[in-house]
Amino acid sequence: MEQERKLRLRGHHLCCFLTFVGEGYDAPFAAHMRRMGQRLASGETFQIIAGKDDICMAEGKPLCPNRTCEEHGMAARDQNVLALLSTVNFAARPWAVGQSRHLTHELVWGFRRAMRAGVFDPICRPCDWKSFCENVSLGGFEPVLLFPKREAERADVWFERKAVCPT
């Protein structure tokens, strides 16, 4: 069986997975995000890249309706997200383009604590999905697909039991 190529993600898509509940721009995009989320949840290593990634494109075909991301300031948002993740990073190394990383329950729920505390607000303010993500956050991230609450409770990383993230 042919092995899949390493997943490539740009900075702001890491934020998208924090509140992804299975919805998206359209059904094919949502299904693609689900598949990518399953790969991340399995512990697969991904590479942080600049520019269009495996969420924007699938098999060389664009999926995201923002086909001109740079016109929407996504490159700057990507860098801002990576800088922010570095400040709330529980893995003790900065997040940067070119790195290979993987996500864990602890890391994702740490980022969600930061999101719920408002740390991501300046970066997320211009995003079309901001109010959606706020509702997911205010609802305790209950319906998320990547490391959902029920799994976090079993892993003892559910944020209600922990102190609010350091800022």
Backbone hydrogen bonds, N-H to C=O, Kabsch-Sander energy under -0.5 kcal/mol:
donor,donor_aa,acceptor,acceptor_aa,energy
7,L,45,T,-0.7
9,L,47,Q,-2.7
13,H,10,R,-0.8
14,L,10,R,-0.7
14,L,11,G,-1.4
15,C,11,G,-0.7
16,C,12,H,-1.5
17,F,13,H,-1.6
18,L,14,L,-0.6
18,L,15,C,-1.2
19,T,15,C,-0.7
19,T,16,C,-0.9
20,F,16,C,-0.5
30,A,26,D,-2.5
31,A,27,A,-2.5
32,H,28,P,-2.2
33,M,29,F,-2.6
34,R,30,A,-2.3
35,R,31,A,-2.1
36,M,32,H,-2.4
37,G,33,M,-2.8
38,Q,34,R,-2.2
39,R,35,R,-1.8
40,L,36,M,-2.2
41,A,37,G,-2.8
42,S,38,Q,-1.4
43,G,40,L,-1.8
44,E,39,R,-1.8
46,F,101,R,-3.1
47,Q,7,L,-2.9
48,I,99,Q,-2.7
49,I,9,L,-2.6
54,D,8,R,-2.5
57,M,53,D,-2.0
58,A,61,K,-2.8
61,K,58,A,-1.9
63,L,56,C,-3.8
64,C,56,C,-1.3
67,R,65,P,-1.8
69,C,66,N,-0.6
71,E,68,T,-1.5
72,H,68,T,-0.7
72,H,69,C,-1.4
73,G,70,E,-1.3
74,M,69,C,-1.8
77,R,73,G,-2.0
78,D,74,M,-3.1
79,Q,75,A,-1.9
80,N,76,A,-2.4
81,V,77,R,-2.7
82,L,78,D,-2.3
83,A,79,Q,-2.3
84,L,80,N,-2.4
85,L,81,V,-3.2
86,S,82,L,-1.7
87,T,83,A,-1.1
87,T,84,L,-0.6
88,V,84,L,-1.5
89,N,86,S,-0.7
95,W,82,L,-0.6
98,G,48,I,-3.5
99,Q,96,A,-1.8
101,R,46,F,-2.9
108,V,104,T,-2.6
109,W,105,H,-2.9
110,G,106,E,-1.8
111,F,107,L,-2.3
112,R,108,V,-2.3
113,R,109,W,-2.2
114,A,110,G,-1.9
115,M,111,F,-2.4
116,R,112,R,-2.9
117,A,113,R,-1.9
118,G,115,M,-1.5
119,V,114,A,-2.3
121,D,118,G,-1.1
123,I,120,F,-0.8
124,C,120,F,-2.6
125,R,121,D,-1.9
127,C,124,C,-2.0
130,K,127,C,-1.4
133,C,129,W,-2.7
134,E,130,K,-2.5
135,N,131,S,-2.0
136,V,132,F,-2.0
137,S,133,C,-2.6
138,L,134,E,-3.2
139,G,135,N,-1.6
140,G,137,S,-2.1
141,F,136,V,-2.8
142,E,139,G,-0.7
144,V,141,F,-1.3
145,L,20,F,-2.4
146,L,20,F,-0.5
147,F,145,L,-0.7
149,K,141,F,-0.5
151,E,148,P,-0.7
152,A,148,P,-2.3
153,E,149,K,-2.8
154,R,150,R,-1.4
155,A,151,E,-2.0
156,D,153,E,-0.9
157,V,152,A,-2.7
158,W,152,A,-0.6
161,R,158,W,-1.7
162,K,159,F,-1.1
